[in-house]
Amino acid sequence: MLKRHLTQFVSLILLHSSWGPQAKWFCNPVLSCHSCWLSWFACPIGVFVHYSGYHLFPLLALGTVLLIGVIAGRLFCGWICPFGFIQDMLHKIKTPEITPPKWMFSIKYFILVITVFLIPWFLGEETLYTFCRICPSSALQVTVPNLFIAGFGTISTTNMVKLLFLVFILAAVVFSSRFFCKVFCPIGALMAPLNHFSFWKVGPPKKNCVSCGKCDKGCPADVHPSERFAEGEPANRALDCIVCHDCKTLCPRK
């Protein structure tokens, strides 16, 4: 896990280290707002909202995301996503573990379809009801720095809603690992079906499983990898698996 967290930290720094040059034509399938002054790449959700608002098809953006998903599934969620790293770090605070009911895991799919595609399609990009208006990553990277520069007396109702949602998410992930990823993340919803087809595999133990349950207890996405291992399937065939490999790290059979 240390190797993964170090990779996440380095990714956080590198993705937000632009001193001027940027590559906003490339959609990096992680939650990182491209309105941030230091971001190198575009956020696919922001691009999809923009294109939907103008009734255009984001061929390059969607193709890039799907290609990465077919190759690696949700590997970027577990190893590259800056907001995922923040969630992982906050969850290290010692508190009782709360697991949301499984039906809540479907909410992110409705968020993807409704707030990323349908609402901007019918109401335009500038509507206040798209995901970008409540995005917690945007709140951290753009809203909060702007408020420090302009003064908190300039805060608008829209920004207040975004900040309140950010506070809710940051509090929730302390008690429930990757709560935002499991319940709200539209990028996770977009990439999840690609776990079924990706070339990347988190395979079962090479030796017989001893059913110790360590992989289930250590899984940040609550996908119960032991159930798939028992069937000889890769753990990351589960929709919500973030391909973190923590189950293999914790496995006594490696």
C-alpha positions as CSV (number, residue, x, y, z in Angstrom):
1,M,0.0,0.0,0.0
2,L,2.9,2.3,0.7
3,K,4.0,2.0,-2.9
4,R,0.5,3.0,-4.1
5,H,0.3,6.0,-1.8
6,L,3.7,7.2,-2.9
7,T,2.5,6.9,-6.5
8,Q,-0.7,8.8,-5.7
9,F,1.4,11.6,-4.0
10,V,3.7,11.9,-6.9
11,S,0.8,12.0,-9.3
12,L,-0.9,14.7,-7.3
13,I,2.2,16.9,-7.6
14,L,2.9,16.1,-11.3
15,L,-0.7,16.7,-12.4
16,H,-0.7,20.1,-10.8
17,S,2.7,21.4,-11.6
18,S,2.0,23.4,-14.8
19,W,4.0,26.7,-15.0
20,G,2.2,27.8,-18.2
21,P,2.2,25.0,-20.8
22,Q,-0.8,22.7,-20.7
23,A,-2.3,19.9,-22.6
24,K,-6.0,20.5,-22.1
25,W,-6.8,18.5,-25.3
26,F,-6.0,15.3,-23.3
27,C,-8.6,14.0,-20.9
28,N,-7.0,12.3,-17.9
29,P,-9.7,10.0,-16.4
30,V,-9.3,11.2,-12.9
31,L,-11.2,13.8,-10.8
32,S,-9.0,16.9,-11.3
33,C,-10.6,20.3,-12.4
34,H,-9.0,21.7,-15.5
35,S,-10.0,25.2,-14.4
36,C,-7.2,24.9,-11.8
37,W,-4.3,27.2,-12.8
38,L,-1.7,24.4,-12.2
39,S,-3.5,21.5,-14.0
40,W,-1.9,20.0,-17.1
41,F,-4.8,18.1,-18.5
42,A,-8.6,18.3,-18.9
43,C,-11.2,16.7,-16.7
44,P,-13.4,14.4,-18.8
45,I,-16.5,15.4,-16.9
46,G,-16.0,19.1,-17.6
47,V,-15.4,18.3,-21.2
48,F,-18.5,16.2,-21.5
49,V,-20.6,18.9,-19.8
50,H,-19.2,21.5,-22.2
51,Y,-19.9,19.4,-25.3
52,S,-23.3,18.3,-24.2
53,G,-24.2,22.0,-23.6
54,Y,-23.4,22.7,-27.3
55,H,-25.0,19.5,-28.6
56,L,-21.6,18.1,-29.8
57,F,-20.1,14.7,-29.5
58,P,-16.8,14.6,-27.6
59,L,-15.2,12.0,-29.9
60,L,-11.5,12.5,-28.8
61,A,-12.3,12.9,-25.1
62,L,-14.6,9.8,-24.9
63,G,-12.3,7.8,-27.1
64,T,-9.3,8.6,-24.8
65,V,-11.2,7.6,-21.7
66,L,-12.6,4.4,-23.2
67,L,-9.2,3.4,-24.5
68,I,-7.6,3.8,-21.1
69,G,-10.5,1.9,-19.5
70,V,-10.1,-1.0,-21.9
71,I,-6.4,-1.2,-21.2
72,A,-6.4,-0.7,-17.4
73,G,-10.0,-0.6,-16.1
74,R,-10.2,1.7,-13.1
75,L,-6.5,1.5,-12.4
76,F,-6.2,5.4,-12.6
77,C,-8.9,5.6,-9.8
78,G,-6.7,3.6,-7.4
79,W,-3.3,4.9,-8.3
80,I,-3.5,8.3,-10.1
81,C,-6.6,10.2,-9.0
82,P,-5.7,13.1,-6.7
83,F,-9.1,13.2,-5.1
84,G,-8.8,9.5,-4.5
85,F,-5.5,10.0,-2.7
86,I,-7.2,12.7,-0.4
87,Q,-9.9,10.2,0.4
88,D,-7.4,7.5,1.2
89,M,-5.4,9.8,3.5
90,L,-8.5,11.0,5.4
91,H,-9.7,7.5,5.9
92,K,-6.6,6.7,7.9
93,I,-8.1,8.8,10.8
94,K,-9.2,6.2,13.3
95,T,-13.0,6.1,13.4
96,P,-15.7,3.4,13.3
97,E,-16.1,2.0,9.7
98,I,-19.4,2.7,8.1
99,T,-20.4,0.8,5.0
100,P,-23.1,2.4,2.9
101,P,-25.9,0.2,1.6
102,K,-25.3,-1.3,-1.8
103,W,-28.2,0.5,-3.4
104,M,-26.3,3.8,-2.9
105,F,-23.5,2.5,-5.2
106,S,-25.9,3.1,-8.1
107,I,-26.3,6.8,-7.5
108,K,-23.2,7.7,-9.4
109,Y,-24.7,6.2,-12.6
110,F,-27.7,8.6,-12.4
111,I,-25.3,11.5,-11.7
112,L,-23.3,10.7,-14.8
113,V,-26.3,10.4,-17.1
114,I,-28.4,13.2,-15.6
115,T,-25.9,15.9,-14.5
116,V,-23.2,15.3,-17.0
117,F,-25.1,14.6,-20.2
118,L,-28.9,15.2,-20.0
119,I,-29.1,18.5,-18.0
120,P,-26.5,20.4,-20.0
121,W,-28.0,19.0,-23.2
122,F,-31.4,20.5,-22.5
123,L,-30.4,23.5,-20.3
124,G,-27.0,24.5,-21.7
125,E,-23.5,24.4,-20.3
126,E,-24.0,27.4,-18.0
127,T,-26.9,25.9,-16.1
128,L,-26.4,25.6,-12.3
129,Y,-27.5,22.0,-12.2
130,T,-24.5,20.2,-13.7
131,F,-22.1,18.1,-11.7
132,C,-19.4,20.7,-12.2
133,R,-21.4,23.1,-10.0
134,I,-21.0,20.8,-7.0
135,C,-17.7,19.0,-7.8
136,P,-15.7,18.6,-4.6
137,S,-12.4,18.6,-6.6
138,S,-13.3,21.9,-8.2
139,A,-14.1,23.3,-4.8
140,L,-10.7,22.3,-3.5
141,Q,-8.7,23.4,-6.5
142,V,-10.6,26.5,-7.7
143,T,-13.3,27.7,-5.4
144,V,-11.3,27.8,-2.2
145,P,-8.1,29.4,-3.7
146,N,-10.3,32.0,-5.4
147,L,-12.0,32.8,-2.1
148,F,-8.7,33.3,-0.4
149,I,-7.7,35.7,-3.1
150,A,-11.0,37.7,-3.5
151,G,-12.1,37.4,0.1
152,F,-14.8,35.2,1.7
153,G,-17.2,38.1,1.6
154,T,-17.5,37.5,-2.1
155,I,-18.9,34.0,-1.7
156,S,-22.0,33.2,-3.8
157,T,-24.8,30.9,-3.1
158,T,-23.5,28.5,-5.8
159,N,-20.1,28.4,-4.2
160,M,-21.6,27.9,-0.8
161,V,-23.5,24.8,-2.0
162,K,-20.3,23.5,-3.6
163,L,-18.3,24.0,-0.4
164,L,-21.0,22.4,1.8
165,F,-20.9,19.4,-0.5
166,L,-17.1,19.3,-0.2
167,V,-17.3,19.4,3.6
168,F,-19.9,16.6,3.6
169,I,-17.7,14.4,1.3
170,L,-14.5,15.0,3.3
171,A,-16.4,14.1,6.5
172,A,-18.0,11.0,5.0
173,V,-14.7,9.5,3.7
174,V,-13.3,9.6,7.2
175,F,-15.9,7.0,8.2
176,S,-16.3,5.2,4.9
177,S,-13.4,4.5,2.6
178,R,-13.7,6.0,-0.9
179,F,-17.2,7.1,-0.1
180,F,-17.2,9.6,-3.0
181,C,-15.9,7.0,-5.5
182,K,-18.5,4.4,-4.5
183,V,-21.5,6.7,-4.4
184,F,-21.1,9.9,-6.4
185,C,-18.1,9.9,-8.8
186,P,-19.3,10.2,-12.4
187,I,-15.8,9.2,-13.7
188,G,-16.0,6.0,-11.7
189,A,-19.5,5.4,-13.2
190,L,-18.1,5.9,-16.7
191,M,-15.1,3.6,-16.1
192,A,-16.8,0.9,-14.0
193,P,-18.2,-1.2,-16.9
194,L,-14.8,-1.3,-18.5
195,N,-13.5,-3.4,-15.6
196,H,-15.3,-6.3,-17.3
197,F,-13.2,-5.9,-20.5
198,S,-9.9,-4.5,-19.3
199,F,-6.6,-6.3,-20.1
200,W,-5.4,-5.5,-16.6
201,K,-6.1,-8.3,-14.2
202,V,-5.9,-8.6,-10.4
203,G,-5.8,-12.3,-10.3
204,P,-6.6,-14.8,-7.5
205,P,-3.8,-16.2,-5.2
206,K,-1.3,-18.4,-7.0
207,K,-1.7,-20.9,-4.1
208,N,-4.9,-22.1,-2.6
209,C,-6.9,-19.4,-0.8
210,V,-7.1,-20.0,3.0
211,S,-10.3,-17.8,3.3
212,C,-8.7,-15.5,5.9
213,G,-10.8,-12.6,4.8
214,K,-8.0,-10.1,4.9
215,C,-8.6,-9.0,1.3
216,D,-12.3,-8.3,2.0
217,K,-11.4,-6.3,5.2
218,G,-8.7,-4.3,3.4
219,C,-10.7,-3.5,0.2
220,P,-11.3,0.3,0.1
221,A,-14.1,-0.3,-2.5
222,D,-16.1,-3.0,-0.5
223,V,-16.2,-5.3,-3.5
224,H,-15.4,-8.5,-1.5
225,P,-12.6,-9.8,-3.8
226,S,-12.6,-13.2,-2.0
227,E,-15.9,-14.0,-3.7
228,R,-14.3,-13.6,-7.2
229,F,-11.1,-15.3,-6.2
230,A,-13.1,-18.3,-5.1
231,E,-14.5,-18.5,-8.6
232,G,-11.1,-18.1,-10.1
233,E,-11.9,-14.6,-11.5
234,P,-9.8,-11.4,-11.2
235,A,-11.0,-9.2,-8.4
236,N,-11.2,-6.2,-10.8
237,R,-14.1,-7.7,-12.7
238,A,-16.2,-6.1,-10.1
239,L,-17.7,-2.7,-11.2
240,D,-16.6,-0.8,-8.1
241,C,-13.0,-2.2,-7.9
242,I,-10.5,0.6,-8.2
243,V,-7.7,-1.8,-9.1
244,C,-5.7,-0.7,-6.1
245,H,-4.1,-4.2,-5.6
246,D,-4.5,-3.9,-1.8
247,C,-6.1,-7.3,-1.8
248,K,-3.0,-8.9,-3.2
249,T,-0.8,-6.9,-0.9
250,L,-2.7,-8.1,2.1
251,C,-3.0,-11.7,1.0
252,P,-0.8,-14.1,3.0
253,R,-0.6,-16.3,-0.2
254,K,0.4,-13.3,-2.3
